[in-house]
Amino acid sequence: MRTEAVNRIKLIFALLDADGNGYLEPDDFELMASRVNEAAPGTGTASQRAMLAAFRRYWSTLAGELDADHDGRISFDEYAACVLAPERFNGAIGDFADALASLGDPDGDGLIERPLFVALMTAIGFQLANIHTLFDAFGPDASDRITVAVWAHGIKEYYSPDKAGIPGDHLVDGLTA
């Protein structure tokens, strides 16, 4: 497992841990889904429902795979063991990636404009400078848009334990673990 992958996962865990108690719990995922959906008011209800369902699947996959004592919470060590194991987490992350990227495309043209991308990523909790660097790494077109497919792929790649030098690494640049 690459250090870059662990750093990416540490950041996501910290962002998802909404109350900062060191554990992921169902309420953390509901809150995050609400924040993300609120950042995209122009999207349709179907896209927002898909985003909520994706966050719920993300949680249920973690809980189903890791919460052996049924206490309703996941530690960082438990989290890393699941999300960095593609055979255990690819389905949930695939749903999440597709839902988030689709939420960024309210007009259905297959393109995501920078302002909405920034709003969604800010709602998740990423730092603004890192968000812009990531968007640029995705290679926007002359109208400052990226494709839904590029973003969805980038999200899925973010959770790959063997990847380094990927666009998603820009989200942890300059951050201390």
JOKA-V502719 format. One record per backbone hydrogen bond with DSSP energy under -0.5 kcal/mol. CO is the residue of the C=O (numbers start at 1). NH is the residue of the N-H. Records with the same first field share a line. If there is no record, write none. Layout:
BEGIN
CO->NH / NH
END
This chain:
BEGIN
2->6
3->7
4->8
5->9
6->10
7->11
8->12
9->13
10->14
11->15
12->16
13->17
16->18
17->20
24->74
25->28 / 29
26->29 / 30
27->31
28->32
29->33
30->34
31->35
32->36
33->37
34->38
35->39
37->40
40->43
44->48
45->49
46->50
47->51
48->52
49->53
50->54
51->55
52->56
53->57
54->58
55->59
56->60
57->61
58->62
59->63
60->64
61->65
62->66 / 67
63->67
66->68
67->70
72->26
74->24
75->79
76->80
77->81
78->82
79->82 / 83
80->84
82->85
84->86
85->88 / 89
86->90
89->93
90->94
91->95
92->96
93->97
94->98
95->99
96->100
97->101
98->102
99->103
100->104
102->105
105->108
110->148
111->113
112->146
113->116 / 117
114->118
115->119
116->120
117->121
118->122
119->123
120->124
121->125 / 126
127->131
128->132
129->133
130->134
131->135
132->136
133->137
134->138
135->138
136->139
141->144
144->114
145->141
146->112
147->151
148->152
149->153
150->154
151->155
152->156
153->157
154->158
155->159
156->159
157->160
160->163
161->2
166->169
167->170
168->171
169->172 / 173
172->175
END
